[in-house]
Amino acid sequence: MTNSAVTECPRCKCTELGLGKQGGYGNVHPVNKMSIGTEVEHKLCTNCGFIIESYVKNPPKFKNTLK
């Protein structure tokens, strides 16, 4: 989950933000490991739909992937 201090949409200035997830075939997979991947979560504006930030739900799956 996000711990970002962003409380306002930079695009439309709306303060009603939401959290959504992208799963299924939209999962992110490590490039050099066999893995089912992990969901991507998005903090977004509920007014204009602007995605403020995105992050993977399970970041440890990506350790040692740049070697």
mmCIF file of the N, C-alpha and C atoms, coordinates in Angstrom:
data_MODEL
# 
_entry.id   MODEL 
# 
loop_
_atom_site.group_PDB 
_atom_site.id 
_atom_site.type_symbol 
_atom_site.label_atom_id 
_atom_site.label_alt_id 
_atom_site.label_comp_id 
_atom_site.label_asym_id 
_atom_site.label_entity_id 
_atom_site.label_seq_id 
_atom_site.pdbx_PDB_ins_code 
_atom_site.Cartn_x 
_atom_site.Cartn_y 
_atom_site.Cartn_z 
_atom_site.occupancy 
_atom_site.B_iso_or_equiv 
_atom_site.pdbx_formal_charge 
_atom_site.auth_seq_id 
_atom_site.auth_comp_id 
_atom_site.auth_asym_id 
_atom_site.auth_atom_id 
_atom_site.pdbx_PDB_model_num 
ATOM 1   N N  . MET A 1 1  ? 0.842   -1.183  0.000   1.00 0.00 ? 1  MET A N  1 
ATOM 2   C CA . MET A 1 1  ? 0.000   0.000   0.000   1.00 0.00 ? 1  MET A CA 1 
ATOM 3   C C  . MET A 1 1  ? 0.882   1.239   0.000   1.00 0.00 ? 1  MET A C  1 
ATOM 4   N N  . THR A 1 2  ? 0.380   2.289   -0.562  1.00 0.00 ? 2  THR A N  1 
ATOM 5   C CA . THR A 1 2  ? 1.130   3.529   -0.676  1.00 0.00 ? 2  THR A CA 1 
ATOM 6   C C  . THR A 1 2  ? 1.202   4.281   0.650   1.00 0.00 ? 2  THR A C  1 
ATOM 7   N N  . ASN A 1 3  ? 2.288   4.965   0.853   1.00 0.00 ? 3  ASN A N  1 
ATOM 8   C CA . ASN A 1 3  ? 2.407   5.858   1.996   1.00 0.00 ? 3  ASN A CA 1 
ATOM 9   C C  . ASN A 1 3  ? 2.812   7.238   1.507   1.00 0.00 ? 3  ASN A C  1 
ATOM 10  N N  . SER A 1 4  ? 2.431   7.542   0.287   1.00 0.00 ? 4  SER A N  1 
ATOM 11  C CA . SER A 1 4  ? 2.719   8.820   -0.333  1.00 0.00 ? 4  SER A CA 1 
ATOM 12  C C  . SER A 1 4  ? 1.910   9.927   0.340   1.00 0.00 ? 4  SER A C  1 
ATOM 13  N N  . ALA A 1 5  ? 2.519   11.110  0.415   1.00 0.00 ? 5  ALA A N  1 
ATOM 14  C CA . ALA A 1 5  ? 1.852   12.251  1.019   1.00 0.00 ? 5  ALA A CA 1 
ATOM 15  C C  . ALA A 1 5  ? 0.970   13.003  0.021   1.00 0.00 ? 5  ALA A C  1 
ATOM 16  N N  . VAL A 1 6  ? 0.873   12.534  -1.213  1.00 0.00 ? 6  VAL A N  1 
ATOM 17  C CA . VAL A 1 6  ? 0.065   13.210  -2.226  1.00 0.00 ? 6  VAL A CA 1 
ATOM 18  C C  . VAL A 1 6  ? -1.407  13.123  -1.835  1.00 0.00 ? 6  VAL A C  1 
ATOM 19  N N  . THR A 1 7  ? -2.053  14.266  -1.735  1.00 0.00 ? 7  THR A N  1 
ATOM 20  C CA . THR A 1 7  ? -3.468  14.309  -1.345  1.00 0.00 ? 7  THR A CA 1 
ATOM 21  C C  . THR A 1 7  ? -4.324  15.040  -2.373  1.00 0.00 ? 7  THR A C  1 
ATOM 22  N N  . GLU A 1 8  ? -3.695  15.484  -3.465  1.00 0.00 ? 8  GLU A N  1 
ATOM 23  C CA . GLU A 1 8  ? -4.408  16.255  -4.485  1.00 0.00 ? 8  GLU A CA 1 
ATOM 24  C C  . GLU A 1 8  ? -3.909  15.852  -5.865  1.00 0.00 ? 8  GLU A C  1 
ATOM 25  N N  . CYS A 1 9  ? -4.824  15.747  -6.814  1.00 0.00 ? 9  CYS A N  1 
ATOM 26  C CA . CYS A 1 9  ? -4.458  15.422  -8.183  1.00 0.00 ? 9  CYS A CA 1 
ATOM 27  C C  . CYS A 1 9  ? -3.671  16.583  -8.800  1.00 0.00 ? 9  CYS A C  1 
ATOM 28  N N  . PRO A 1 10 ? -2.491  16.315  -9.353  1.00 0.00 ? 10 PRO A N  1 
ATOM 29  C CA . PRO A 1 10 ? -1.718  17.397  -9.978  1.00 0.00 ? 10 PRO A CA 1 
ATOM 30  C C  . PRO A 1 10 ? -2.333  17.899  -11.280 1.00 0.00 ? 10 PRO A C  1 
ATOM 31  N N  . ARG A 1 11 ? -3.251  17.147  -11.835 1.00 0.00 ? 11 ARG A N  1 
ATOM 32  C CA . ARG A 1 11 ? -3.863  17.526  -13.109 1.00 0.00 ? 11 ARG A CA 1 
ATOM 33  C C  . ARG A 1 11 ? -5.102  18.405  -12.924 1.00 0.00 ? 11 ARG A C  1 
ATOM 34  N N  . CYS A 1 12 ? -6.049  17.972  -12.055 1.00 0.00 ? 12 CYS A N  1 
ATOM 35  C CA . CYS A 1 12 ? -7.306  18.716  -11.926 1.00 0.00 ? 12 CYS A CA 1 
ATOM 36  C C  . CYS A 1 12 ? -7.529  19.290  -10.526 1.00 0.00 ? 12 CYS A C  1 
ATOM 37  N N  . LYS A 1 13 ? -6.615  19.026  -9.605  1.00 0.00 ? 13 LYS A N  1 
ATOM 38  C CA . LYS A 1 13 ? -6.650  19.535  -8.228  1.00 0.00 ? 13 LYS A CA 1 
ATOM 39  C C  . LYS A 1 13 ? -7.735  18.904  -7.361  1.00 0.00 ? 13 LYS A C  1 
ATOM 40  N N  . CYS A 1 14 ? -8.369  17.840  -7.819  1.00 0.00 ? 14 CYS A N  1 
ATOM 41  C CA . CYS A 1 14 ? -9.365  17.126  -7.021  1.00 0.00 ? 14 CYS A CA 1 
ATOM 42  C C  . CYS A 1 14 ? -8.667  16.484  -5.822  1.00 0.00 ? 14 CYS A C  1 
ATOM 43  N N  . THR A 1 15 ? -9.353  16.436  -4.693  1.00 0.00 ? 15 THR A N  1 
ATOM 44  C CA . THR A 1 15 ? -8.774  15.819  -3.492  1.00 0.00 ? 15 THR A CA 1 
ATOM 45  C C  . THR A 1 15 ? -9.375  14.449  -3.193  1.00 0.00 ? 15 THR A C  1 
ATOM 46  N N  . GLU A 1 16 ? -10.245 13.963  -4.061  1.00 0.00 ? 16 GLU A N  1 
ATOM 47  C CA . GLU A 1 16 ? -10.832 12.641  -3.874  1.00 0.00 ? 16 GLU A CA 1 
ATOM 48  C C  . GLU A 1 16 ? -10.032 11.625  -4.685  1.00 0.00 ? 16 GLU A C  1 
ATOM 49  N N  . LEU A 1 17 ? -9.064  10.991  -4.017  1.00 0.00 ? 17 LEU A N  1 
ATOM 50  C CA . LEU A 1 17 ? -8.192  10.029  -4.666  1.00 0.00 ? 17 LEU A CA 1 
ATOM 51  C C  . LEU A 1 17 ? -8.644  8.617   -4.319  1.00 0.00 ? 17 LEU A C  1 
ATOM 52  N N  . GLY A 1 18 ? -8.270  7.659   -5.135  1.00 0.00 ? 18 GLY A N  1 
ATOM 53  C CA . GLY A 1 18 ? -8.641  6.271   -4.910  1.00 0.00 ? 18 GLY A CA 1 
ATOM 54  C C  . GLY A 1 18 ? -7.465  5.349   -5.171  1.00 0.00 ? 18 GLY A C  1 
ATOM 55  N N  . LEU A 1 19 ? -7.637  4.084   -4.822  1.00 0.00 ? 19 LEU A N  1 
ATOM 56  C CA . LEU A 1 19 ? -6.608  3.075   -5.022  1.00 0.00 ? 19 LEU A CA 1 
ATOM 57  C C  . LEU A 1 19 ? -7.202  1.954   -5.845  1.00 0.00 ? 19 LEU A C  1 
ATOM 58  N N  . GLY A 1 20 ? -6.526  1.577   -6.911  1.00 0.00 ? 20 GLY A N  1 
ATOM 59  C CA . GLY A 1 20 ? -6.982  0.489   -7.764  1.00 0.00 ? 20 GLY A CA 1 
ATOM 60  C C  . GLY A 1 20 ? -5.866  -0.506  -7.984  1.00 0.00 ? 20 GLY A C  1 
ATOM 61  N N  . LYS A 1 21 ? -6.211  -1.688  -8.483  1.00 0.00 ? 21 LYS A N  1 
ATOM 62  C CA . LYS A 1 21 ? -5.179  -2.680  -8.756  1.00 0.00 ? 21 LYS A CA 1 
ATOM 63  C C  . LYS A 1 21 ? -5.334  -3.224  -10.165 1.00 0.00 ? 21 LYS A C  1 
ATOM 64  N N  . GLN A 1 22 ? -4.215  -3.567  -10.740 1.00 0.00 ? 22 GLN A N  1 
ATOM 65  C CA . GLN A 1 22 ? -4.156  -4.150  -12.070 1.00 0.00 ? 22 GLN A CA 1 
ATOM 66  C C  . GLN A 1 22 ? -3.599  -5.552  -11.881 1.00 0.00 ? 22 GLN A C  1 
ATOM 67  N N  . GLY A 1 23 ? -4.381  -6.550  -12.205 1.00 0.00 ? 23 GLY A N  1 
ATOM 68  C CA . GLY A 1 23 ? -3.956  -7.927  -12.001 1.00 0.00 ? 23 GLY A CA 1 
ATOM 69  C C  . GLY A 1 23 ? -4.156  -8.747  -13.268 1.00 0.00 ? 23 GLY A C  1 
ATOM 70  N N  . GLY A 1 24 ? -4.200  -10.057 -13.095 1.00 0.00 ? 24 GLY A N  1 
ATOM 71  C CA . GLY A 1 24 ? -4.395  -10.949 -14.237 1.00 0.00 ? 24 GLY A CA 1 
ATOM 72  C C  . GLY A 1 24 ? -3.258  -10.854 -15.220 1.00 0.00 ? 24 GLY A C  1 
ATOM 73  N N  . TYR A 1 25 ? -3.561  -10.625 -16.471 1.00 0.00 ? 25 TYR A N  1 
ATOM 74  C CA . TYR A 1 25 ? -2.529  -10.535 -17.508 1.00 0.00 ? 25 TYR A CA 1 
ATOM 75  C C  . TYR A 1 25 ? -1.756  -9.224  -17.433 1.00 0.00 ? 25 TYR A C  1 
ATOM 76  N N  . GLY A 1 26 ? -2.182  -8.301  -16.577 1.00 0.00 ? 26 GLY A N  1 
ATOM 77  C CA . GLY A 1 26 ? -1.472  -7.042  -16.384 1.00 0.00 ? 26 GLY A CA 1 
ATOM 78  C C  . GLY A 1 26 ? -0.426  -7.111  -15.286 1.00 0.00 ? 26 GLY A C  1 
ATOM 79  N N  . ASN A 1 27 ? -0.217  -8.306  -14.719 1.00 0.00 ? 27 ASN A N  1 
ATOM 80  C CA . ASN A 1 27 ? 0.796   -8.465  -13.682 1.00 0.00 ? 27 ASN A CA 1 
ATOM 81  C C  . ASN A 1 27 ? 2.188   -8.151  -14.225 1.00 0.00 ? 27 ASN A C  1 
ATOM 82  N N  . VAL A 1 28 ? 3.086   -7.762  -13.330 1.00 0.00 ? 28 VAL A N  1 
ATOM 83  C CA . VAL A 1 28 ? 4.477   -7.515  -13.678 1.00 0.00 ? 28 VAL A CA 1 
ATOM 84  C C  . VAL A 1 28 ? 5.282   -8.732  -13.245 1.00 0.00 ? 28 VAL A C  1 
ATOM 85  N N  . HIS A 1 29 ? 6.187   -9.180  -14.128 1.00 0.00 ? 29 HIS A N  1 
ATOM 86  C CA . HIS A 1 29 ? 6.977   -10.377 -13.885 1.00 0.00 ? 29 HIS A CA 1 
ATOM 87  C C  . HIS A 1 29 ? 8.463   -10.034 -13.887 1.00 0.00 ? 29 HIS A C  1 
ATOM 88  N N  . PRO A 1 30 ? 9.259   -10.631 -12.991 1.00 0.00 ? 30 PRO A N  1 
ATOM 89  C CA . PRO A 1 30 ? 10.713  -10.437 -13.051 1.00 0.00 ? 30 PRO A CA 1 
ATOM 90  C C  . PRO A 1 30 ? 11.260  -10.986 -14.370 1.00 0.00 ? 30 PRO A C  1 
ATOM 91  N N  . VAL A 1 31 ? 12.251  -10.309 -14.943 1.00 0.00 ? 31 VAL A N  1 
ATOM 92  C CA . VAL A 1 31 ? 12.762  -10.710 -16.256 1.00 0.00 ? 31 VAL A CA 1 
ATOM 93  C C  . VAL A 1 31 ? 13.596  -11.979 -16.233 1.00 0.00 ? 31 VAL A C  1 
ATOM 94  N N  . ASN A 1 32 ? 14.268  -12.289 -15.140 1.00 0.00 ? 32 ASN A N  1 
ATOM 95  C CA . ASN A 1 32 ? 15.160  -13.436 -15.144 1.00 0.00 ? 32 ASN A CA 1 
ATOM 96  C C  . ASN A 1 32 ? 14.776  -14.510 -14.121 1.00 0.00 ? 32 ASN A C  1 
ATOM 97  N N  . LYS A 1 33 ? 13.516  -14.538 -13.724 1.00 0.00 ? 33 LYS A N  1 
ATOM 98  C CA . LYS A 1 33 ? 13.046  -15.526 -12.756 1.00 0.00 ? 33 LYS A CA 1 
ATOM 99  C C  . LYS A 1 33 ? 11.721  -16.096 -13.233 1.00 0.00 ? 33 LYS A C  1 
ATOM 100 N N  . MET A 1 34 ? 11.483  -17.347 -12.894 1.00 0.00 ? 34 MET A N  1 
ATOM 101 C CA . MET A 1 34 ? 10.164  -17.931 -13.137 1.00 0.00 ? 34 MET A CA 1 
ATOM 102 C C  . MET A 1 34 ? 9.262   -17.464 -12.001 1.00 0.00 ? 34 MET A C  1 
ATOM 103 N N  . SER A 1 35 ? 8.180   -16.804 -12.335 1.00 0.00 ? 35 SER A N  1 
ATOM 104 C CA . SER A 1 35 ? 7.304   -16.244 -11.314 1.00 0.00 ? 35 SER A CA 1 
ATOM 105 C C  . SER A 1 35 ? 5.926   -16.010 -11.904 1.00 0.00 ? 35 SER A C  1 
ATOM 106 N N  . ILE A 1 36 ? 4.922   -16.096 -11.068 1.00 0.00 ? 36 ILE A N  1 
ATOM 107 C CA . ILE A 1 36 ? 3.569   -15.774 -11.525 1.00 0.00 ? 36 ILE A CA 1 
ATOM 108 C C  . ILE A 1 36 ? 3.342   -14.268 -11.558 1.00 0.00 ? 36 ILE A C  1 
ATOM 109 N N  . GLY A 1 37 ? 4.331   -13.511 -11.101 1.00 0.00 ? 37 GLY A N  1 
ATOM 110 C CA . GLY A 1 37 ? 4.233   -12.060 -11.135 1.00 0.00 ? 37 GLY A CA 1 
ATOM 111 C C  . GLY A 1 37 ? 3.505   -11.505 -9.936  1.00 0.00 ? 37 GLY A C  1 
ATOM 112 N N  . THR A 1 38 ? 3.266   -10.225 -9.983  1.00 0.00 ? 38 THR A N  1 
ATOM 113 C CA . THR A 1 38 ? 2.586   -9.533  -8.894  1.00 0.00 ? 38 THR A CA 1 
ATOM 114 C C  . THR A 1 38 ? 1.701   -8.426  -9.454  1.00 0.00 ? 38 THR A C  1 
ATOM 115 N N  . GLU A 1 39 ? 0.656   -8.116  -8.733  1.00 0.00 ? 39 GLU A N  1 
ATOM 116 C CA . GLU A 1 39 ? -0.268  -7.067  -9.156  1.00 0.00 ? 39 GLU A CA 1 
ATOM 117 C C  . GLU A 1 39 ? 0.412   -5.702  -9.087  1.00 0.00 ? 39 GLU A C  1 
ATOM 118 N N  . VAL A 1 40 ? -0.102  -4.783  -9.868  1.00 0.00 ? 40 VAL A N  1 
ATOM 119 C CA . VAL A 1 40 ? 0.329   -3.392  -9.825  1.00 0.00 ? 40 VAL A CA 1 
ATOM 120 C C  . VAL A 1 40 ? -0.803  -2.598  -9.197  1.00 0.00 ? 40 VAL A C  1 
ATOM 121 N N  . GLU A 1 41 ? -0.468  -1.771  -8.214  1.00 0.00 ? 41 GLU A N  1 
ATOM 122 C CA . GLU A 1 41 ? -1.466  -0.904  -7.590  1.00 0.00 ? 41 GLU A CA 1 
ATOM 123 C C  . GLU A 1 41 ? -1.257  0.515   -8.083  1.00 0.00 ? 41 GLU A C  1 
ATOM 124 N N  . HIS A 1 42 ? -2.365  1.246   -8.233  1.00 0.00 ? 42 HIS A N  1 
ATOM 125 C CA . HIS A 1 42 ? -2.325  2.612   -8.741  1.00 0.00 ? 42 HIS A CA 1 
ATOM 126 C C  . HIS A 1 42 ? -3.077  3.537   -7.791  1.00 0.00 ? 42 HIS A C  1 
ATOM 127 N N  . LYS A 1 43 ? -2.451  4.651   -7.434  1.00 0.00 ? 43 LYS A N  1 
ATOM 128 C CA . LYS A 1 43 ? -3.159  5.729   -6.735  1.00 0.00 ? 43 LYS A CA 1 
ATOM 129 C C  . LYS A 1 43 ? -3.637  6.663   -7.835  1.00 0.00 ? 43 LYS A C  1 
ATOM 130 N N  . LEU A 1 44 ? -4.942  6.934   -7.868  1.00 0.00 ? 44 LEU A N  1 
ATOM 131 C CA . LEU A 1 44 ? -5.495  7.689   -8.987  1.00 0.00 ? 44 LEU A CA 1 
ATOM 132 C C  . LEU A 1 44 ? -6.546  8.696   -8.551  1.00 0.00 ? 44 LEU A C  1 
ATOM 133 N N  . CYS A 1 45 ? -6.796  9.630   -9.434  1.00 0.00 ? 45 CYS A N  1 
ATOM 134 C CA . CYS A 1 45 ? -7.814  10.648  -9.200  1.00 0.00 ? 45 CYS A CA 1 
ATOM 135 C C  . CYS A 1 45 ? -9.181  10.078  -9.581  1.00 0.00 ? 45 CYS A C  1 
ATOM 136 N N  . THR A 1 46 ? -10.147 10.192  -8.678  1.00 0.00 ? 46 THR A N  1 
ATOM 137 C CA . THR A 1 46 ? -11.490 9.679   -8.960  1.00 0.00 ? 46 THR A CA 1 
ATOM 138 C C  . THR A 1 46 ? -12.302 10.644  -9.819  1.00 0.00 ? 46 THR A C  1 
ATOM 139 N N  . ASN A 1 47 ? -11.755 11.817  -10.106 1.00 0.00 ? 47 ASN A N  1 
ATOM 140 C CA . ASN A 1 47 ? -12.453 12.788  -10.944 1.00 0.00 ? 47 ASN A CA 1 
ATOM 141 C C  . ASN A 1 47 ? -12.035 12.673  -12.411 1.00 0.00 ? 47 ASN A C  1 
ATOM 142 N N  . CYS A 1 48 ? -10.734 12.776  -12.674 1.00 0.00 ? 48 CYS A N  1 
ATOM 143 C CA . CYS A 1 48 ? -10.275 12.792  -14.070 1.00 0.00 ? 48 CYS A CA 1 
ATOM 144 C C  . CYS A 1 48 ? -9.590  11.492  -14.487 1.00 0.00 ? 48 CYS A C  1 
ATOM 145 N N  . GLY A 1 49 ? -9.293  10.598  -13.539 1.00 0.00 ? 49 GLY A N  1 
ATOM 146 C CA . GLY A 1 49 ? -8.684  9.317   -13.865 1.00 0.00 ? 49 GLY A CA 1 
ATOM 147 C C  . GLY A 1 49 ? -7.172  9.328   -13.967 1.00 0.00 ? 49 GLY A C  1 
ATOM 148 N N  . PHE A 1 50 ? -6.547  10.443  -13.685 1.00 0.00 ? 50 PHE A N  1 
ATOM 149 C CA . PHE A 1 50 ? -5.090  10.549  -13.761 1.00 0.00 ? 50 PHE A CA 1 
ATOM 150 C C  . PHE A 1 50 ? -4.437  9.585   -12.773 1.00 0.00 ? 50 PHE A C  1 
ATOM 151 N N  . ILE A 1 51 ? -3.477  8.792   -13.232 1.00 0.00 ? 51 ILE A N  1 
ATOM 152 C CA . ILE A 1 51 ? -2.741  7.891   -12.346 1.00 0.00 ? 51 ILE A CA 1 
ATOM 153 C C  . ILE A 1 51 ? -1.592  8.679   -11.723 1.00 0.00 ? 51 ILE A C  1 
ATOM 154 N N  . ILE A 1 52 ? -1.652  8.838   -10.415 1.00 0.00 ? 52 ILE A N  1 
ATOM 155 C CA . ILE A 1 52 ? -0.681  9.650   -9.698  1.00 0.00 ? 52 ILE A CA 1 
ATOM 156 C C  . ILE A 1 52 ? 0.593   8.871   -9.425  1.00 0.00 ? 52 ILE A C  1 
ATOM 157 N N  . GLU A 1 53 ? 0.464   7.606   -9.039  1.00 0.00 ? 53 GLU A N  1 
ATOM 158 C CA . GLU A 1 53 ? 1.630   6.763   -8.814  1.00 0.00 ? 53 GLU A CA 1 
ATOM 159 C C  . GLU A 1 53 ? 1.246   5.308   -8.995  1.00 0.00 ? 53 GLU A C  1 
ATOM 160 N N  . SER A 1 54 ? 2.217   4.507   -9.333  1.00 0.00 ? 54 SER A N  1 
ATOM 161 C CA . SER A 1 54 ? 2.015   3.072   -9.509  1.00 0.00 ? 54 SER A CA 1 
ATOM 162 C C  . SER A 1 54 ? 3.148   2.331   -8.822  1.00 0.00 ? 54 SER A C  1 
ATOM 163 N N  . TYR A 1 55 ? 2.852   1.157   -8.321  1.00 0.00 ? 55 TYR A N  1 
ATOM 164 C CA . TYR A 1 55 ? 3.870   0.359   -7.665  1.00 0.00 ? 55 TYR A CA 1 
ATOM 165 C C  . TYR A 1 55 ? 3.435   -1.092  -7.654  1.00 0.00 ? 55 TYR A C  1 
ATOM 166 N N  . VAL A 1 56 ? 4.399   -2.007  -7.580  1.00 0.00 ? 56 VAL A N  1 
ATOM 167 C CA . VAL A 1 56 ? 4.071   -3.423  -7.515  1.00 0.00 ? 56 VAL A CA 1 
ATOM 168 C C  . VAL A 1 56 ? 3.709   -3.784  -6.078  1.00 0.00 ? 56 VAL A C  1 
ATOM 169 N N  . LYS A 1 57 ? 2.782   -4.723  -5.945  1.00 0.00 ? 57 LYS A N  1 
ATOM 170 C CA . LYS A 1 57 ? 2.290   -5.111  -4.628  1.00 0.00 ? 57 LYS A CA 1 
ATOM 171 C C  . LYS A 1 57 ? 3.312   -5.945  -3.854  1.00 0.00 ? 57 LYS A C  1 
ATOM 172 N N  . ASN A 1 58 ? 4.165   -6.697  -4.553  1.00 0.00 ? 58 ASN A N  1 
ATOM 173 C CA . ASN A 1 58 ? 5.111   -7.583  -3.901  1.00 0.00 ? 58 ASN A CA 1 
ATOM 174 C C  . ASN A 1 58 ? 6.539   -7.317  -4.429  1.00 0.00 ? 58 ASN A C  1 
ATOM 175 N N  . PRO A 1 59 ? 7.172   -6.218  -4.015  1.00 0.00 ? 59 PRO A N  1 
ATOM 176 C CA . PRO A 1 59 ? 8.476   -5.858  -4.558  1.00 0.00 ? 59 PRO A CA 1 
ATOM 177 C C  . PRO A 1 59 ? 9.607   -6.854  -4.305  1.00 0.00 ? 59 PRO A C  1 
ATOM 178 N N  . PRO A 1 60 ? 9.602   -7.660  -3.237  1.00 0.00 ? 60 PRO A N  1 
ATOM 179 C CA . PRO A 1 60 ? 10.711  -8.610  -3.057  1.00 0.00 ? 60 PRO A CA 1 
ATOM 180 C C  . PRO A 1 60 ? 10.886  -9.603  -4.210  1.00 0.00 ? 60 PRO A C  1 
ATOM 181 N N  . LYS A 1 61 ? 9.844   -9.820  -5.016  1.00 0.00 ? 61 LYS A N  1 
ATOM 182 C CA . LYS A 1 61 ? 9.975   -10.720 -6.167  1.00 0.00 ? 61 LYS A CA 1 
ATOM 183 C C  . LYS A 1 61 ? 11.021  -10.234 -7.158  1.00 0.00 ? 61 LYS A C  1 
ATOM 184 N N  . PHE A 1 62 ? 11.409  -8.982  -7.083  1.00 0.00 ? 62 PHE A N  1 
ATOM 185 C CA . PHE A 1 62 ? 12.313  -8.388  -8.069  1.00 0.00 ? 62 PHE A CA 1 
ATOM 186 C C  . PHE A 1 62 ? 13.752  -8.247  -7.564  1.00 0.00 ? 62 PHE A C  1 
ATOM 187 N N  . LYS A 1 63 ? 14.029  -8.788  -6.375  1.00 0.00 ? 63 LYS A N  1 
ATOM 188 C CA . LYS A 1 63 ? 15.397  -8.740  -5.851  1.00 0.00 ? 63 LYS A CA 1 
ATOM 189 C C  . LYS A 1 63 ? 16.312  -9.574  -6.755  1.00 0.00 ? 63 LYS A C  1 
ATOM 190 N N  . ASN A 1 64 ? 17.507  -9.062  -6.967  1.00 0.00 ? 64 ASN A N  1 
ATOM 191 C CA . ASN A 1 64 ? 18.532  -9.734  -7.780  1.00 0.00 ? 64 ASN A CA 1 
ATOM 192 C C  . ASN A 1 64 ? 18.129  -9.922  -9.242  1.00 0.00 ? 64 ASN A C  1 
ATOM 193 N N  . THR A 1 65 ? 17.309  -9.052  -9.778  1.00 0.00 ? 65 THR A N  1 
ATOM 194 C CA . THR A 1 65 ? 16.924  -9.166  -11.185 1.00 0.00 ? 65 THR A CA 1 
ATOM 195 C C  . THR A 1 65 ? 17.799  -8.319  -12.107 1.00 0.00 ? 65 THR A C  1 
ATOM 196 N N  . LEU A 1 66 ? 18.676  -7.508  -11.553 1.00 0.00 ? 66 LEU A N  1 
ATOM 197 C CA . LEU A 1 66 ? 19.567  -6.673  -12.379 1.00 0.00 ? 66 LEU A CA 1 
ATOM 198 C C  . LEU A 1 66 ? 20.950  -7.287  -12.526 1.00 0.00 ? 66 LEU A C  1 
ATOM 199 N N  . LYS A 1 67 ? 21.144  -8.484  -12.061 1.00 0.00 ? 67 LYS A N  1 
ATOM 200 C CA . LYS A 1 67 ? 22.457  -9.129  -12.164 1.00 0.00 ? 67 LYS A CA 1 
ATOM 201 C C  . LYS A 1 67 ? 22.637  -9.785  -13.501 1.00 0.00 ? 67 LYS A C  1 
# 
